[in-house]
Amino acid sequence: MRNGVTIGQAAAFVGVTVKTVRHYHKLGLVEEPERDSSGYRRYGSADLLRLVQIRTLAAAGVPLAEIGPLLDADAALFAAALADVERQLTERIEELTARRDTLHRLADGDRALLPDRAVALLERMPGLGFPADEVAATREGWVLAKALVPEGFDDYLTHFEHALEDTALVALARRAAEAATWEPDDPRIAELATAAADHYLADSALLKTVTGMQARTEAATRYRLIAHHGEEQTPAAARLAALFEARLRAAGIPIPRPDSH
């Protein structure tokens, strides 16, 4: 009666492929059994136990190069090595979880580029009467703001939340959205710019939606990129913004000029 099993049987019992068993041999993780009188290598219970241990550690994330010393270590070293592997796996899990969450946010559009708080505010805007184009422009401006002045973005959102509670301001914003379709020299644009500026000047918290992020950076270019995003598509809106900012400057509010650097 022959003792042990063939390599094919051993692989099947352990739950790996014959190729994997041979790879373990090549790495020196388990010795190849001697051939019997029939020329077959026979795997005994000790060999099978070693293969099970190797497969289990490999499946747990232990690099194959570290398995040999690990199996030959004493109990204390074995425990310490496993703790280190667990730490590495935990870090890897956290990294993969973060990637998965990013994929989920990508599937959800805005959430890939903006925090949930900002997305919630954008979702409120249509119900307050803001047209889709205005919401889209706001979204794009916020993506720029978060990237260019990240340290001021949370405070800006706080001020914006305050602004959405201001019914008079919401009405002005709707009017500004309508003004985007007017001719640039329409006299109503100047009237609207003055009304909007006066409303902002009367509310210091509201005014911070204009000055808050600009005050956190010495680079006026960043402010202009955010505040003037998309205006090249709407000449009337560009004139409205220019008149609005000029009115604020006249009141002593530090707003970078279009030609500042």
ZADO-1210 file (C-alpha; in nm, 4 decimals, padded with zeros to 6 digits):
<atoms>
<atom x="00.0000" y="00.0000" z="00.0000" code="MET" pos="1"/>
<atom x="00.1408" y="00.3346" z="-00.1037" code="ARG" pos="2"/>
<atom x="00.1479" y="00.6109" z="00.1639" code="ASN" pos="3"/>
<atom x="00.0395" y="00.9662" z="00.0785" code="GLY" pos="4"/>
<atom x="-00.1370" y="01.1200" z="-00.2176" code="VAL" pos="5"/>
<atom x="-00.0323" y="01.2547" z="-00.5561" code="THR" pos="6"/>
<atom x="00.0281" y="01.6212" z="-00.6219" code="ILE" pos="7"/>
<atom x="-00.3079" y="01.6464" z="-00.7958" code="GLY" pos="8"/>
<atom x="-00.4878" y="01.4992" z="-00.4977" code="GLN" pos="9"/>
<atom x="-00.2907" y="01.7140" z="-00.2552" code="ALA" pos="10"/>
<atom x="-00.3807" y="02.0292" z="-00.4484" code="ALA" pos="11"/>
<atom x="-00.7482" y="01.9314" z="-00.4555" code="ALA" pos="12"/>
<atom x="-00.7541" y="01.8512" z="-00.0844" code="PHE" pos="13"/>
<atom x="-00.5881" y="02.1810" z="00.0085" code="VAL" pos="14"/>
<atom x="-00.7942" y="02.3913" z="-00.2341" code="GLY" pos="15"/>
<atom x="-00.5245" y="02.5170" z="-00.4695" code="VAL" pos="16"/>
<atom x="-00.4036" y="02.4229" z="-00.8168" code="THR" pos="17"/>
<atom x="-00.1190" y="02.1898" z="-00.9033" code="VAL" pos="18"/>
<atom x="00.0590" y="02.4909" z="-01.0527" code="LYS" pos="19"/>
<atom x="00.0305" y="02.6697" z="-00.7168" code="THR" pos="20"/>
<atom x="00.1777" y="02.3720" z="-00.5290" code="VAL" pos="21"/>
<atom x="00.4708" y="02.3660" z="-00.7700" code="ARG" pos="22"/>
<atom x="00.5149" y="02.7411" z="-00.7194" code="HIS" pos="23"/>
<atom x="00.5315" y="02.6825" z="-00.3439" code="TYR" pos="24"/>
<atom x="00.8021" y="02.4229" z="-00.4081" code="HIS" pos="25"/>
<atom x="00.9963" y="02.6650" z="-00.6276" code="LYS" pos="26"/>
<atom x="00.9875" y="02.9297" z="-00.3522" code="LEU" pos="27"/>
<atom x="01.1051" y="02.6783" z="-00.0945" code="GLY" pos="28"/>
<atom x="00.7879" y="02.7081" z="00.1122" code="LEU" pos="29"/>
<atom x="00.7357" y="02.3328" z="00.1195" code="VAL" pos="30"/>
<atom x="00.9796" y="02.0587" z="00.0269" code="GLU" pos="31"/>
<atom x="00.9036" y="01.8264" z="-00.2600" code="GLU" pos="32"/>
<atom x="00.8411" y="01.4715" z="-00.1376" code="PRO" pos="33"/>
<atom x="01.0647" y="01.1922" z="-00.2554" code="GLU" pos="34"/>
<atom x="00.9364" y="00.9793" z="-00.5421" code="ARG" pos="35"/>
<atom x="00.8044" y="00.6378" z="-00.4590" code="ASP" pos="36"/>
<atom x="00.8946" y="00.3170" z="-00.6431" code="SER" pos="37"/>
<atom x="00.6414" y="00.4029" z="-00.9120" code="SER" pos="38"/>
<atom x="00.8029" y="00.7419" z="-00.9774" code="GLY" pos="39"/>
<atom x="00.5274" y="00.9477" z="-00.8125" code="TYR" pos="40"/>
<atom x="00.5793" y="01.2081" z="-00.5441" code="ARG" pos="41"/>
<atom x="00.3575" y="01.1239" z="-00.2509" code="ARG" pos="42"/>
<atom x="00.2341" y="01.3928" z="-00.0122" code="TYR" pos="43"/>
<atom x="00.1870" y="01.2864" z="00.3472" code="GLY" pos="44"/>
<atom x="-00.0134" y="01.4452" z="00.6269" code="SER" pos="45"/>
<atom x="00.2750" y="01.6751" z="00.7282" code="ALA" pos="46"/>
<atom x="00.3044" y="01.8006" z="00.3711" code="ASP" pos="47"/>
<atom x="-00.0697" y="01.8614" z="00.3516" code="LEU" pos="48"/>
<atom x="-00.0641" y="02.0496" z="00.6825" code="LEU" pos="49"/>
<atom x="00.2168" y="02.2725" z="00.5540" code="ARG" pos="50"/>
<atom x="00.0271" y="02.3393" z="00.2307" code="LEU" pos="51"/>
<atom x="-00.2874" y="02.4318" z="00.4245" code="VAL" pos="52"/>
<atom x="-00.0888" y="02.6715" z="00.6420" code="GLN" pos="53"/>
<atom x="00.0709" y="02.8366" z="00.3392" code="ILE" pos="54"/>
<atom x="-00.2602" y="02.8674" z="00.1547" code="ARG" pos="55"/>
<atom x="-00.4316" y="03.0149" z="00.4620" code="THR" pos="56"/>
<atom x="-00.1619" y="03.2762" z="00.5238" code="LEU" pos="57"/>
<atom x="-00.1482" y="03.3687" z="00.1552" code="ALA" pos="58"/>
<atom x="-00.5270" y="03.4085" z="00.1449" code="ALA" pos="59"/>
<atom x="-00.5035" y="03.6348" z="00.4526" code="ALA" pos="60"/>
<atom x="-00.2745" y="03.8684" z="00.2621" code="GLY" pos="61"/>
<atom x="00.0676" y="03.7573" z="00.3845" code="VAL" pos="62"/>
<atom x="00.3226" y="03.7964" z="00.1016" code="PRO" pos="63"/>
<atom x="00.4606" y="03.4596" z="-00.0090" code="LEU" pos="64"/>
<atom x="00.8159" y="03.5792" z="00.0571" code="ALA" pos="65"/>
<atom x="00.7274" y="03.6227" z="00.4255" code="GLU" pos="66"/>
<atom x="00.5401" y="03.2966" z="00.4780" code="ILE" pos="67"/>
<atom x="00.8454" y="03.0687" z="00.5094" code="GLY" pos="68"/>
<atom x="01.0104" y="03.2598" z="00.7965" code="PRO" pos="69"/>
<atom x="00.6689" y="03.3057" z="00.9558" code="LEU" pos="70"/>
<atom x="00.5962" y="02.9342" z="00.9673" code="LEU" pos="71"/>
<atom x="00.9429" y="02.8611" z="01.1049" code="ASP" pos="72"/>
<atom x="00.9235" y="03.1324" z="01.3753" code="ALA" pos="73"/>
<atom x="00.8457" y="03.0744" z="01.7403" code="ASP" pos="74"/>
<atom x="00.5050" y="03.1614" z="01.8835" code="ALA" pos="75"/>
<atom x="00.5974" y="03.5173" z="01.9862" code="ALA" pos="76"/>
<atom x="00.7446" y="03.6102" z="01.6488" code="LEU" pos="77"/>
<atom x="00.4535" y="03.4439" z="01.4723" code="PHE" pos="78"/>
<atom x="00.2027" y="03.6525" z="01.6708" code="ALA" pos="79"/>
<atom x="00.3983" y="03.9735" z="01.6095" code="ALA" pos="80"/>
<atom x="00.4214" y="03.9022" z="01.2389" code="ALA" pos="81"/>
<atom x="00.0497" y="03.8338" z="01.2157" code="LEU" pos="82"/>
<atom x="-00.0235" y="04.1614" z="01.3971" code="ALA" pos="83"/>
<atom x="00.1884" y="04.3462" z="01.1408" code="ASP" pos="84"/>
<atom x="00.0059" y="04.1749" z="00.8550" code="VAL" pos="85"/>
<atom x="-00.3259" y="04.2698" z="01.0144" code="GLU" pos="86"/>
<atom x="-00.2153" y="04.6327" z="01.0340" code="ARG" pos="87"/>
<atom x="-00.1171" y="04.6314" z="00.6664" code="GLN" pos="88"/>
<atom x="-00.4482" y="04.4736" z="00.5706" code="LEU" pos="89"/>
<atom x="-00.6395" y="04.7314" z="00.7729" code="THR" pos="90"/>
<atom x="-00.4604" y="05.0119" z="00.5890" code="GLU" pos="91"/>
<atom x="-00.5351" y="04.8433" z="00.2586" code="ARG" pos="92"/>
<atom x="-00.9022" y="04.8013" z="00.3504" code="ILE" pos="93"/>
<atom x="-00.9258" y="05.1693" z="00.4407" code="GLU" pos="94"/>
<atom x="-00.7660" y="05.2643" z="00.1099" code="GLU" pos="95"/>
<atom x="-01.0025" y="05.0401" z="-00.0881" code="LEU" pos="96"/>
<atom x="-01.3022" y="05.1678" z="00.1082" code="THR" pos="97"/>
<atom x="-01.2040" y="05.5251" z="00.0235" code="ALA" pos="98"/>
<atom x="-01.1746" y="05.4318" z="-00.3441" code="ARG" pos="99"/>
<atom x="-01.5140" y="05.2611" z="-00.3352" code="ARG" pos="100"/>
<atom x="-01.6702" y="05.5666" z="-00.1730" code="ASP" pos="101"/>
<atom x="-01.5186" y="05.7850" z="-00.4449" code="THR" pos="102"/>
<atom x="-01.6707" y="05.5591" z="-00.7108" code="LEU" pos="103"/>
<atom x="-02.0090" y="05.5881" z="-00.5403" code="HIS" pos="104"/>
<atom x="-01.9744" y="05.9660" z="-00.5356" code="ARG" pos="105"/>
<atom x="-01.8761" y="05.9652" z="-00.9047" code="LEU" pos="106"/>
<atom x="-02.1914" y="05.7688" z="-00.9815" code="ALA" pos="107"/>
<atom x="-02.3860" y="06.0355" z="-00.7949" code="ASP" pos="108"/>
<atom x="-02.2486" y="06.3246" z="-01.0008" code="GLY" pos="109"/>
<atom x="-02.1949" y="06.6293" z="-00.7792" code="ASP" pos="110"/>
<atom x="-02.0877" y="06.4246" z="-00.4768" code="ARG" pos="111"/>
<atom x="-01.7610" y="06.3322" z="-00.6479" code="ALA" pos="112"/>
<atom x="-01.6446" y="06.6945" z="-00.6453" code="LEU" pos="113"/>
<atom x="-01.8389" y="06.8605" z="-00.3650" code="LEU" pos="114"/>
<atom x="-01.9161" y="06.7731" z="-00.0017" code="PRO" pos="115"/>
<atom x="-02.2651" y="06.6543" z="00.0905" code="ASP" pos="116"/>
<atom x="-02.3427" y="06.9895" z="00.2510" code="ARG" pos="117"/>
<atom x="-02.2812" y="07.1737" z="-00.0760" code="ALA" pos="118"/>
<atom x="-02.4853" y="06.9208" z="-00.2742" code="VAL" pos="119"/>
<atom x="-02.7775" y="06.9636" z="-00.0349" code="ALA" pos="120"/>
<atom x="-02.7692" y="07.3407" z="-00.0897" code="LEU" pos="121"/>
<atom x="-02.7621" y="07.2965" z="-00.4667" code="LEU" pos="122"/>
<atom x="-03.0619" y="07.0638" z="-00.4420" code="GLU" pos="123"/>
<atom x="-03.2551" y="07.3334" z="-00.2496" code="ARG" pos="124"/>
<atom x="-03.2000" y="07.6016" z="-00.5104" code="MET" pos="125"/>
<atom x="-03.4520" y="07.4855" z="-00.7768" code="PRO" pos="126"/>
<atom x="-03.7287" y="07.4778" z="-00.5158" code="GLY" pos="127"/>
<atom x="-03.6512" y="07.8403" z="-00.4317" code="LEU" pos="128"/>
<atom x="-03.7012" y="07.9423" z="-00.7926" code="GLY" pos="129"/>
<atom x="-03.3435" y="07.9395" z="-00.9200" code="PHE" pos="130"/>
<atom x="-03.3345" y="07.8323" z="-01.2870" code="PRO" pos="131"/>
<atom x="-03.1339" y="07.5260" z="-01.3905" code="ALA" pos="132"/>
<atom x="-02.8665" y="07.7375" z="-01.5606" code="ASP" pos="133"/>
<atom x="-02.8068" y="07.9347" z="-01.2422" code="GLU" pos="134"/>
<atom x="-02.7791" y="07.6183" z="-01.0346" code="VAL" pos="135"/>
<atom x="-02.5344" y="07.4727" z="-01.2869" code="ALA" pos="136"/>
<atom x="-02.3224" y="07.7889" z="-01.2821" code="ALA" pos="137"/>
<atom x="-02.3242" y="07.7875" z="-00.9026" code="THR" pos="138"/>
<atom x="-02.2163" y="07.4229" z="-00.8992" code="ARG" pos="139"/>
<atom x="-01.9241" y="07.4901" z="-01.1308" code="GLU" pos="140"/>
<atom x="-01.8201" y="07.7962" z="-00.9335" code="GLY" pos="141"/>
<atom x="-01.8230" y="07.5943" z="-00.6129" code="TRP" pos="142"/>
<atom x="-01.6079" y="07.3205" z="-00.7636" code="VAL" pos="143"/>
<atom x="-01.3539" y="07.5889" z="-00.8529" code="LEU" pos="144"/>
<atom x="-01.3842" y="07.7527" z="-00.5112" code="ALA" pos="145"/>
<atom x="-01.3297" y="07.4271" z="-00.3234" code="LYS" pos="146"/>
<atom x="-01.0208" y="07.3531" z="-00.5330" code="ALA" pos="147"/>
<atom x="-00.8700" y="07.7019" z="-00.5305" code="LEU" pos="148"/>
<atom x="-00.9550" y="07.8173" z="-00.1767" code="VAL" pos="149"/>
<atom x="-01.0362" y="07.4969" z="00.0180" code="PRO" pos="150"/>
<atom x="-00.9689" y="07.6498" z="00.3596" code="GLU" pos="151"/>
<atom x="-01.2496" y="07.9015" z="00.3161" code="GLY" pos="152"/>
<atom x="-01.5119" y="07.6781" z="00.1552" code="PHE" pos="153"/>
<atom x="-01.6926" y="07.5614" z="00.4713" code="ASP" pos="154"/>
<atom x="-01.7324" y="07.9173" z="00.5957" code="ASP" pos="155"/>
<atom x="-01.8579" y="08.0208" z="00.2542" code="TYR" pos="156"/>
<atom x="-02.1260" y="07.7491" z="00.2636" code="LEU" pos="157"/>
<atom x="-02.2369" y="07.8744" z="00.6048" code="THR" pos="158"/>
<atom x="-02.2833" y="08.2216" z="00.4613" code="HIS" pos="159"/>
<atom x="-02.4632" y="08.0788" z="00.1585" code="PHE" pos="160"/>
<atom x="-02.7043" y="07.8902" z="00.3853" code="GLU" pos="161"/>
<atom x="-02.7826" y="08.2247" z="00.5482" code="HIS" pos="162"/>
<atom x="-02.8362" y="08.3779" z="00.2055" code="ALA" pos="163"/>
<atom x="-03.0922" y="08.1146" z="00.1043" code="LEU" pos="164"/>
<atom x="-03.3050" y="08.2143" z="00.4039" code="GLU" pos="165"/>
<atom x="-03.3165" y="08.5720" z="00.2733" code="ASP" pos="166"/>
<atom x="-03.6299" y="08.5916" z="00.0582" code="THR" pos="167"/>
<atom x="-03.5416" y="08.9361" z="-00.0754" code="ALA" pos="168"/>
<atom x="-03.2027" y="08.8097" z="-00.1859" code="LEU" pos="169"/>
<atom x="-03.3574" y="08.5062" z="-00.3549" code="VAL" pos="170"/>
<atom x="-03.5844" y="08.7397" z="-00.5458" code="ALA" pos="171"/>
<atom x="-03.2816" y="08.9465" z="-00.6526" code="LEU" pos="172"/>
<atom x="-03.1045" y="08.6297" z="-00.7633" code="ALA" pos="173"/>
<atom x="-03.4003" y="08.5289" z="-00.9767" code="ARG" pos="174"/>
<atom x="-03.3997" y="08.8749" z="-01.1285" code="ARG" pos="175"/>
<atom x="-03.0268" y="08.8470" z="-01.1991" code="ALA" pos="176"/>
<atom x="-03.0860" y="08.5158" z="-01.3760" code="ALA" pos="177"/>
<atom x="-03.3455" y="08.6877" z="-01.5954" code="GLU" pos="178"/>
<atom x="-03.1034" y="08.9722" z="-01.6611" code="ALA" pos="179"/>
<atom x="-02.8606" y="08.7303" z="-01.8230" code="ALA" pos="180"/>
<atom x="-03.0872" y="08.7331" z="-02.1283" code="THR" pos="181"/>
<atom x="-03.1085" y="09.1118" z="-02.1523" code="TRP" pos="182"/>
<atom x="-02.9004" y="09.3304" z="-02.3785" code="GLU" pos="183"/>
<atom x="-02.5762" y="09.4384" z="-02.2016" code="PRO" pos="184"/>
<atom x="-02.6702" y="09.8068" z="-02.2251" code="ASP" pos="185"/>
<atom x="-03.0189" y="09.7586" z="-02.0797" code="ASP" pos="186"/>
<atom x="-03.0633" y="10.0332" z="-01.8126" code="PRO" pos="187"/>
<atom x="-03.2329" y="09.7836" z="-01.5826" code="ARG" pos="188"/>
<atom x="-02.8956" y="09.6119" z="-01.5318" code="ILE" pos="189"/>
<atom x="-02.7525" y="09.9160" z="-01.3509" code="ALA" pos="190"/>
<atom x="-03.0647" y="09.9441" z="-01.1368" code="GLU" pos="191"/>
<atom x="-03.0460" y="09.5750" z="-01.0437" code="LEU" pos="192"/>
<atom x="-02.6728" y="09.5973" z="-00.9660" code="ALA" pos="193"/>
<atom x="-02.7343" y="09.8888" z="-00.7296" code="THR" pos="194"/>
<atom x="-03.0259" y="09.7152" z="-00.5583" code="ALA" pos="195"/>
<atom x="-02.8230" y="09.3971" z="-00.5116" code="ALA" pos="196"/>
<atom x="-02.5160" y="09.5789" z="-00.3820" code="ALA" pos="197"/>
<atom x="-02.7220" y="09.7822" z="-00.1349" code="ASP" pos="198"/>
<atom x="-02.8851" y="09.4625" z="-00.0085" code="HIS" pos="199"/>
<atom x="-02.5433" y="09.2986" z="00.0463" code="TYR" pos="200"/>
<atom x="-02.4027" y="09.6076" z="00.2138" code="LEU" pos="201"/>
<atom x="-02.6910" y="09.6063" z="00.4621" code="ALA" pos="202"/>
<atom x="-02.6090" y="09.2509" z="00.5785" code="ASP" pos="203"/>
<atom x="-02.2509" y="09.1824" z="00.6948" code="SER" pos="204"/>
<atom x="-02.3055" y="08.8045" z="00.7022" code="ALA" pos="205"/>
<atom x="-02.4382" y="08.8105" z="00.3468" code="LEU" pos="206"/>
<atom x="-02.1489" y="09.0260" z="00.2343" code="LEU" pos="207"/>
<atom x="-01.9107" y="08.7470" z="00.3384" code="LYS" pos="208"/>
<atom x="-02.0412" y="08.5300" z="00.0538" code="THR" pos="209"/>
<atom x="-01.8584" y="08.7798" z="-00.1669" code="VAL" pos="210"/>
<atom x="-01.5548" y="08.8646" z="00.0476" code="THR" pos="211"/>
<atom x="-01.5052" y="08.5522" z="00.2599" code="GLY" pos="212"/>
<atom x="-01.2946" y="08.3387" z="00.0298" code="MET" pos="213"/>
<atom x="-01.1250" y="08.6343" z="-00.1360" code="GLN" pos="214"/>
<atom x="-00.9993" y="08.7459" z="00.2046" code="ALA" pos="215"/>
<atom x="-00.8303" y="08.4089" z="00.2585" code="ARG" pos="216"/>
<atom x="-00.5994" y="08.4331" z="-00.0393" code="THR" pos="217"/>
<atom x="-00.3576" y="08.6989" z="-00.1521" code="GLU" pos="218"/>
<atom x="-00.4017" y="08.5917" z="-00.5143" code="ALA" pos="219"/>
<atom x="-00.6691" y="08.8075" z="-00.6790" code="ALA" pos="220"/>
<atom x="-00.6496" y="08.5786" z="-00.9810" code="THR" pos="221"/>
<atom x="-00.8107" y="08.2980" z="-00.7810" code="ARG" pos="222"/>
<atom x="-01.0955" y="08.5252" z="-00.6767" code="TYR" pos="223"/>
<atom x="-01.1580" y="08.6314" z="-01.0367" code="ARG" pos="224"/>
<atom x="-01.1569" y="08.2718" z="-01.1616" code="LEU" pos="225"/>
<atom x="-01.4271" y="08.1841" z="-00.9109" code="ILE" pos="226"/>
<atom x="-01.6411" y="08.4988" z="-00.9148" code="ALA" pos="227"/>
<atom x="-01.6329" y="08.5463" z="-01.2929" code="HIS" pos="228"/>
<atom x="-01.6635" y="08.1836" z="-01.3992" code="HIS" pos="229"/>
<atom x="-01.8878" y="08.1454" z="-01.7017" code="GLY" pos="230"/>
<atom x="-01.9427" y="08.5142" z="-01.7594" code="GLU" pos="231"/>
<atom x="-01.7896" y="08.5027" z="-02.1048" code="GLU" pos="232"/>
<atom x="-02.1065" y="08.3211" z="-02.2124" code="GLN" pos="233"/>
<atom x="-02.3402" y="08.5935" z="-02.0834" code="THR" pos="234"/>
<atom x="-02.2385" y="08.9534" z="-02.1601" code="PRO" pos="235"/>
<atom x="-02.5311" y="09.0967" z="-01.9657" code="ALA" pos="236"/>
<atom x="-02.4405" y="08.8907" z="-01.6589" code="ALA" pos="237"/>
<atom x="-02.0788" y="09.0059" z="-01.6903" code="ALA" pos="238"/>
<atom x="-02.1883" y="09.3713" z="-01.6907" code="ARG" pos="239"/>
<atom x="-02.4200" y="09.3114" z="-01.3955" code="LEU" pos="240"/>
<atom x="-02.1350" y="09.1557" z="-01.1966" code="ALA" pos="241"/>
<atom x="-01.8969" y="09.4368" z="-01.2898" code="ALA" pos="242"/>
<atom x="-02.1433" y="09.7058" z="-01.1789" code="LEU" pos="243"/>
<atom x="-02.2242" y="09.5141" z="-00.8611" code="PHE" pos="244"/>
<atom x="-01.8547" y="09.4882" z="-00.7688" code="GLU" pos="245"/>
<atom x="-01.7924" y="09.8528" z="-00.8568" code="ALA" pos="246"/>
<atom x="-02.0723" y="09.9545" z="-00.6190" code="ARG" pos="247"/>
<atom x="-01.9167" y="09.7454" z="-00.3415" code="LEU" pos="248"/>
<atom x="-01.5732" y="09.8971" z="-00.4033" code="ARG" pos="249"/>
<atom x="-01.7234" y="10.2422" z="-00.3871" code="ALA" pos="250"/>
<atom x="-01.8555" y="10.1494" z="-00.0432" code="ALA" pos="251"/>
<atom x="-01.5053" y="10.0489" z="00.0682" code="GLY" pos="252"/>
<atom x="-01.5355" y="09.6725" z="00.0228" code="ILE" pos="253"/>
<atom x="-01.2031" y="09.5241" z="-00.1003" code="PRO" pos="254"/>
<atom x="-01.2979" y="09.3506" z="-00.4232" code="ILE" pos="255"/>
<atom x="-01.0124" y="09.2801" z="-00.6711" code="PRO" pos="256"/>
<atom x="-01.0421" y="09.4698" z="-00.9955" code="ARG" pos="257"/>
<atom x="-01.0539" y="09.2780" z="-01.3264" code="PRO" pos="258"/>
<atom x="-00.7067" y="09.4048" z="-01.4215" code="ASP" pos="259"/>
<atom x="-00.5435" y="09.3297" z="-01.0833" code="SER" pos="260"/>
<atom x="-00.2731" y="09.0624" z="-01.0495" code="HIS" pos="261"/>
</atoms>
